[in-house]
Amino acid sequence: MNPFLKNLYIRQPEKKDENEIHQIFSIVINDAFDKEPNFSDPQEIVDEIRNQKNKLELFFSSSGEEEYFLLTEYENQIIGTLSFGKPSDIIIKEIGKEAINSPALKSAYVLPKFQSRGVVKMLFFEIIKEIKRRGHSQFYFDCGYALAQSYYLKLFGEPEVFLPHCWGQNCHHRIWKCRVNDYLLK
């Protein structure tokens, strides 16, 4: 069986998708925290889910100007999301003021049974087109989930910033600074 999914449909969310996307946030964030040894505080899970819901609401209320979301559907089921918006506080703190005017990728959430099947990569290449269309030449991405970082190291290479033990013993945080043109499909 081919591990990569075919017939994925990528689009912007509609208000009617909100509850299904909220479920994805809950499932994927709970799954990620279950797999991460240094993330065990239940309040962190609640806070992260609420944070993602707020970003989605900002997408709807700003018509995609403040926070821009894409989702992926497979066989009429929403299976993943990716967004970009203003850089996180940790990016601004570590990179400095130069990061303020560049977007940051966010909300890379794919249902566990569809992970490692090319979903994030397809969302990523589509969202890069929108970042370019808006006139940006670079973007940032940060990640504190150890399991996800191995994927992003392959995609982006070595990070601009490495924060050792940021979230506990052997639980690091990485920040990548990326040039848009390096990731546009030719």
ZAFI-711675 format. One record per residue (C-alpha): residue number from 1; y, x, z. Coordinates in nm, 2 decimals. Layout:
BEGIN
<node num="NUM" py="Y" px="X" pz="Z"/>
...
END
This chain:
BEGIN
<node num="1" py="0.00" px="0.00" pz="0.00"/>
<node num="2" py="0.35" px="0.13" pz="-0.09"/>
<node num="3" py="0.54" px="0.17" pz="0.24"/>
<node num="4" py="0.87" px="0.10" pz="0.07"/>
<node num="5" py="0.98" px="-0.26" pz="0.03"/>
<node num="6" py="1.06" px="-0.40" pz="-0.31"/>
<node num="7" py="1.27" px="-0.71" pz="-0.38"/>
<node num="8" py="1.52" px="-0.65" pz="-0.10"/>
<node num="9" py="1.83" px="-0.86" pz="-0.13"/>
<node num="10" py="2.15" px="-0.71" pz="0.02"/>
<node num="11" py="2.46" px="-0.92" pz="0.09"/>
<node num="12" py="2.74" px="-0.98" pz="0.34"/>
<node num="13" py="2.65" px="-1.21" pz="0.63"/>
<node num="14" py="2.76" px="-1.57" pz="0.63"/>
<node num="15" py="2.84" px="-1.76" pz="0.95"/>
<node num="16" py="2.51" px="-1.95" pz="0.92"/>
<node num="17" py="2.33" px="-1.62" pz="0.96"/>
<node num="18" py="2.48" px="-1.54" pz="1.30"/>
<node num="19" py="2.20" px="-1.65" pz="1.52"/>
<node num="20" py="1.93" px="-1.48" pz="1.31"/>
<node num="21" py="2.14" px="-1.15" pz="1.32"/>
<node num="22" py="2.18" px="-1.19" pz="1.70"/>
<node num="23" py="1.80" px="-1.21" pz="1.72"/>
<node num="24" py="1.77" px="-0.89" pz="1.52"/>
<node num="25" py="2.01" px="-0.71" pz="1.75"/>
<node num="26" py="1.81" px="-0.83" pz="2.06"/>
<node num="27" py="1.47" px="-0.74" pz="1.91"/>
<node num="28" py="1.57" px="-0.40" pz="1.78"/>
<node num="29" py="1.78" px="-0.29" pz="2.07"/>
<node num="30" py="1.51" px="-0.39" pz="2.32"/>
<node num="31" py="1.25" px="-0.21" pz="2.11"/>
<node num="32" py="1.47" px="0.11" pz="2.09"/>
<node num="33" py="1.53" px="0.11" pz="2.47"/>
<node num="34" py="1.16" px="0.06" pz="2.53"/>
<node num="35" py="1.09" px="0.37" pz="2.33"/>
<node num="36" py="1.37" px="0.59" pz="2.48"/>
<node num="37" py="1.27" px="0.74" pz="2.81"/>
<node num="38" py="1.63" px="0.79" pz="2.93"/>
<node num="39" py="1.75" px="0.44" pz="2.86"/>
<node num="40" py="1.61" px="0.22" pz="3.13"/>
<node num="41" py="1.90" px="0.03" pz="3.28"/>
<node num="42" py="1.87" px="-0.34" pz="3.17"/>
<node num="43" py="2.25" px="-0.38" pz="3.19"/>
<node num="44" py="2.28" px="-0.12" pz="2.91"/>
<node num="45" py="2.06" px="-0.34" pz="2.69"/>
<node num="46" py="2.28" px="-0.64" pz="2.76"/>
<node num="47" py="2.60" px="-0.45" pz="2.70"/>
<node num="48" py="2.47" px="-0.30" pz="2.37"/>
<node num="49" py="2.36" px="-0.65" pz="2.24"/>
<node num="50" py="2.70" px="-0.79" pz="2.34"/>
<node num="51" py="2.88" px="-0.50" pz="2.17"/>
<node num="52" py="2.69" px="-0.57" pz="1.84"/>
<node num="53" py="2.76" px="-0.94" pz="1.86"/>
<node num="54" py="3.13" px="-0.87" pz="1.91"/>
<node num="55" py="3.13" px="-0.64" pz="1.60"/>
<node num="56" py="2.97" px="-0.92" pz="1.40"/>
<node num="57" py="3.23" px="-1.17" pz="1.53"/>
<node num="58" py="3.50" px="-0.93" pz="1.43"/>
<node num="59" py="3.35" px="-0.92" pz="1.08"/>
<node num="60" py="3.38" px="-1.29" pz="1.05"/>
<node num="61" py="3.72" px="-1.32" pz="1.21"/>
<node num="62" py="3.87" px="-1.04" pz="1.00"/>
<node num="63" py="3.69" px="-1.14" pz="0.67"/>
<node num="64" py="3.53" px="-0.79" pz="0.67"/>
<node num="65" py="3.86" px="-0.60" pz="0.71"/>
<node num="66" py="3.81" px="-0.47" pz="1.07"/>
<node num="67" py="3.43" px="-0.45" pz="1.07"/>
<node num="68" py="3.23" px="-0.47" pz="0.75"/>
<node num="69" py="2.87" px="-0.58" pz="0.76"/>
<node num="70" py="2.58" px="-0.59" pz="0.52"/>
<node num="71" py="2.24" px="-0.74" pz="0.58"/>
<node num="72" py="1.91" px="-0.72" pz="0.40"/>
<node num="73" py="1.68" px="-1.00" pz="0.33"/>
<node num="74" py="1.31" px="-0.98" pz="0.24"/>
<node num="75" py="1.12" px="-1.29" pz="0.14"/>
<node num="76" py="1.41" px="-1.51" pz="0.27"/>
<node num="77" py="1.41" px="-1.34" pz="0.61"/>
<node num="78" py="1.70" px="-1.13" pz="0.74"/>
<node num="79" py="1.54" px="-0.80" pz="0.84"/>
<node num="80" py="1.82" px="-0.55" pz="0.89"/>
<node num="81" py="2.20" px="-0.48" pz="0.92"/>
<node num="82" py="2.44" px="-0.20" pz="0.87"/>
<node num="83" py="2.81" px="-0.20" pz="0.92"/>
<node num="84" py="3.12" px="0.03" pz="0.93"/>
<node num="85" py="3.44" px="0.01" pz="1.11"/>
<node num="86" py="3.67" px="0.21" pz="1.34"/>
<node num="87" py="3.51" px="0.52" pz="1.49"/>
<node num="88" py="3.37" px="0.49" pz="1.84"/>
<node num="89" py="3.54" px="0.64" pz="2.14"/>
<node num="90" py="3.29" px="0.92" pz="2.16"/>
<node num="91" py="3.36" px="1.01" pz="1.79"/>
<node num="92" py="3.74" px="1.02" pz="1.85"/>
<node num="93" py="3.70" px="1.21" pz="2.18"/>
<node num="94" py="3.48" px="1.48" pz="2.02"/>
<node num="95" py="3.63" px="1.50" pz="1.67"/>
<node num="96" py="3.99" px="1.43" pz="1.75"/>
<node num="97" py="4.27" px="1.23" pz="1.59"/>
<node num="98" py="4.15" px="1.32" pz="1.24"/>
<node num="99" py="3.87" px="1.07" pz="1.29"/>
<node num="100" py="4.09" px="0.78" pz="1.36"/>
<node num="101" py="4.16" px="0.69" pz="0.99"/>
<node num="102" py="3.80" px="0.73" pz="0.87"/>
<node num="103" py="3.53" px="0.47" pz="0.90"/>
<node num="104" py="3.22" px="0.51" pz="1.10"/>
<node num="105" py="2.88" px="0.37" pz="1.01"/>
<node num="106" py="2.74" px="0.14" pz="1.28"/>
<node num="107" py="2.49" px="-0.13" pz="1.36"/>
<node num="108" py="2.19" px="0.02" pz="1.17"/>
<node num="109" py="1.93" px="-0.22" pz="1.30"/>
<node num="110" py="1.60" px="-0.30" pz="1.12"/>
<node num="111" py="1.32" px="-0.51" pz="1.26"/>
<node num="112" py="1.05" px="-0.28" pz="1.39"/>
<node num="113" py="0.78" px="-0.39" pz="1.14"/>
<node num="114" py="1.01" px="-0.31" pz="0.85"/>
<node num="115" py="1.13" px="0.03" pz="0.98"/>
<node num="116" py="1.05" px="0.35" pz="0.79"/>
<node num="117" py="1.02" px="0.14" pz="0.47"/>
<node num="118" py="1.35" px="0.23" pz="0.30"/>
<node num="119" py="1.56" px="-0.06" pz="0.43"/>
<node num="120" py="1.83" px="0.15" pz="0.60"/>
<node num="121" py="1.85" px="0.38" pz="0.30"/>
<node num="122" py="1.92" px="0.09" pz="0.07"/>
<node num="123" py="2.18" px="-0.06" pz="0.30"/>
<node num="124" py="2.33" px="0.28" pz="0.34"/>
<node num="125" py="2.38" px="0.34" pz="-0.03"/>
<node num="126" py="2.54" px="0.00" pz="-0.07"/>
<node num="127" py="2.77" px="0.04" pz="0.22"/>
<node num="128" py="2.89" px="0.38" pz="0.09"/>
<node num="129" py="3.01" px="0.21" pz="-0.23"/>
<node num="130" py="3.23" px="-0.02" pz="-0.02"/>
<node num="131" py="3.37" px="0.27" pz="0.18"/>
<node num="132" py="3.45" px="0.45" pz="-0.15"/>
<node num="133" py="3.61" px="0.13" pz="-0.29"/>
<node num="134" py="3.84" px="0.12" pz="0.01"/>
<node num="135" py="3.97" px="0.46" pz="-0.07"/>
<node num="136" py="3.79" px="0.67" pz="0.20"/>
<node num="137" py="3.65" px="1.02" pz="0.12"/>
<node num="138" py="3.46" px="1.07" pz="0.44"/>
<node num="139" py="3.29" px="0.87" pz="0.72"/>
<node num="140" py="3.13" px="0.94" pz="1.05"/>
<node num="141" py="2.81" px="0.84" pz="1.21"/>
<node num="142" py="2.69" px="0.90" pz="1.57"/>
<node num="143" py="2.36" px="0.83" pz="1.73"/>
<node num="144" py="2.21" px="0.87" pz="2.08"/>
<node num="145" py="1.87" px="0.74" pz="2.01"/>
<node num="146" py="1.63" px="1.03" pz="1.99"/>
<node num="147" py="1.37" px="0.86" pz="1.77"/>
<node num="148" py="1.64" px="0.75" pz="1.52"/>
<node num="149" py="1.80" px="1.10" pz="1.52"/>
<node num="150" py="1.51" px="1.25" pz="1.34"/>
<node num="151" py="1.57" px="1.02" pz="1.05"/>
<node num="152" py="1.94" px="1.08" pz="1.04"/>
<node num="153" py="1.89" px="1.46" pz="1.06"/>
<node num="154" py="1.69" px="1.43" pz="0.73"/>
<node num="155" py="1.95" px="1.20" pz="0.57"/>
<node num="156" py="2.27" px="1.38" pz="0.69"/>
<node num="157" py="2.16" px="1.73" pz="0.78"/>
<node num="158" py="2.29" px="1.91" pz="1.09"/>
<node num="159" py="2.56" px="1.72" pz="1.28"/>
<node num="160" py="2.92" px="1.82" pz="1.32"/>
<node num="161" py="2.89" px="1.77" pz="1.69"/>
<node num="162" py="2.59" px="1.81" pz="1.91"/>
<node num="163" py="2.62" px="1.69" pz="2.27"/>
<node num="164" py="2.32" px="1.82" pz="2.47"/>
<node num="165" py="2.18" px="1.60" pz="2.75"/>
<node num="166" py="2.46" px="1.35" pz="2.70"/>
<node num="167" py="2.23" px="1.06" pz="2.81"/>
<node num="168" py="2.00" px="1.25" pz="3.04"/>
<node num="169" py="1.76" px="1.54" pz="3.03"/>
<node num="170" py="1.67" px="1.62" pz="2.66"/>
<node num="171" py="1.85" px="1.31" pz="2.54"/>
<node num="172" py="2.12" px="1.43" pz="2.31"/>
<node num="173" py="2.40" px="1.27" pz="2.11"/>
<node num="174" py="2.49" px="1.37" pz="1.76"/>
<node num="175" py="2.79" px="1.31" pz="1.54"/>
<node num="176" py="2.79" px="1.36" pz="1.17"/>
<node num="177" py="3.10" px="1.39" pz="0.95"/>
<node num="178" py="3.00" px="1.31" pz="0.59"/>
<node num="179" py="3.17" px="1.32" pz="0.25"/>
<node num="180" py="3.14" px="0.99" pz="0.06"/>
<node num="181" py="3.08" px="1.16" pz="-0.28"/>
<node num="182" py="2.78" px="1.34" pz="-0.14"/>
<node num="183" py="2.60" px="1.01" pz="-0.09"/>
<node num="184" py="2.70" px="0.80" pz="-0.39"/>
<node num="185" py="2.41" px="0.73" pz="-0.62"/>
<node num="186" py="2.48" px="0.88" pz="-0.96"/>
END
